[in-house]
Amino acid sequence: MNKEVVKDGLSLFERIRQVDENENEFWSARELSKALEYSDYRNFEKVIEKAIEACLNSSQPKENHFVEVNDMIEIGKGGKRAVNSLKMSRYACYLIVQNADPSKDVVANGQTYFAVQTRIAEIKQMEAYNQLASEDVKRIFLRNELIKHNIILAYAAKDAGVIKPVDYAIFQNHGFIGVIRKNAKEI
């Protein structure tokens, strides 16, 4: 099956992108499996498992990127039935294409698409930061970013076996010592 990667100015991956009632973008695992030319969803589930493992190993909460849902598929004579699927974030799709069959041209195109889109999002975030009016607003923006990263760090600490508050304090302190010992250029 040779899919058109770009049609009407939209990439294949943008054409299957969906937006929910809260304006959050997502991709259906079943649709993405077809786009990536997996004829049998069972084979694609192995790719999903690897992507979820990569997500967890990156200290990202799985439920932020892979949400179980039911999709309706057509069966004979116009009937439909519910099947298990996933609503996936852009990050989840990026992990999927990184773990999909690299011999498929569409997978290589997907890897490029999600890498480029990730870079565009980073640039937009930096532009938004640079357009902030005052140093106070920039400081609040950076503080909020730090909060997000500290949450990820807390998950990593927990996964590493840090459970008691005193152990977490020691963990945090070692992080601060590491930062203090480096000069600004190294940080």
Secondary structure, 3 states (H helix, E strand, C coil): CCCCCEECCEEHHHHCCEECCCCCEEEEHHHHHHHCCCCCHHHHHHHHHHHHHHHHHCCCCHHHCEEEEEEEEECHHHCEEEEEEEEECHHHHHHHHHHCCCCCHHHHHHHHHHHHHHHHHHHHHHHHHHCCCCHHHHHHHHHHHHHHHHHHHHHHHHHCCCCCHHHHHHHHHHHHHHHHHCCCCCC
